[in-house]
Amino acid sequence: MTLGNPDRPVGGLAVPRPEGIEIRPLARHDAMAALALAREHHHLGPSDDEAPRSAFDTIVGDADAVALLALAGTEPAGVLTFRFRRRLNHATFEGWVSDLFVREPLRGRGVGRALLDSAIAEWRLRGGHQVEVELRREQVAAFRLFEAAGFADLGTFYEIAPVRTRGIALQHGVEIRPIADDEDDFTEVTRLLAELGRPAPADERLPALRRTYAEHVGNPRTGSMLAFLDGRAVGFISLELRPRLHDGATEAWIPDLIVSEAARGRDIGAALLDAAFATALLRDATAAKLESGAQRAVAHRLYEAAGMVDVGSFLTLQR
């Protein structure tokens, strides 16, 4: 994360930090300290389970992740994991704050803000279009921290845990299948996402969007699907799987769900959501999450009917 002249760092490591606090990239030998902080934050005791260590190794070894440790002297004070991800129909990276923990005795000293500012600096270097974080309603101090850093509350954060399906029956003429890495599916997915409000695919951006799409389809941790009505693509749901640091469990994330207006009223959205939950269960996901804009009241009713619960908000920082 230090570019150019090592005596004049830029990016996250150049961010000022509180007196007596050091911030450095997490290394593999920091696993015990980072996992202890994460489990303390979630009010969990020590664990000998290998799953959290595996999740830690995945995050630290990911070229599209920033993992930072804050130290007060020699004692771990806080940890942040921040991942760069591409949304379909976007040519630039989005940042996601997946974990930010500060030990309770050291809160109020600016440790969390320094960790967050370090991640934001790295995101700016990559030219990302936004940073996102999901916060539960009880995380009052975290809300204040992110709002002070310029994040805006844009809507609701839904969750279902454990994941369960309802067995939604497909109506006549409706088919749902996984997306394929071909031009037809790419065209339909980009069209549907533009209808949802994602950026429309301008000609000069198509090669970058096509590469992002191919990477998404080829990623073993995705399970996105198209819905067809009488042979025409009318719906899309994207599904990604990600490990949780504190317990190593897999959770599902649904970035996008869209049904064309002309095809609504046939339970296609409910069927897509149910199919995504079924895929998540096959991949051993213990929870599924999604974010929904505050104005999407109809979508909120769909999520709640599927058993999802409004647990908080999602906040974003725009470029």
Disulfide bonds with the S-S distance in Angstrom:
none
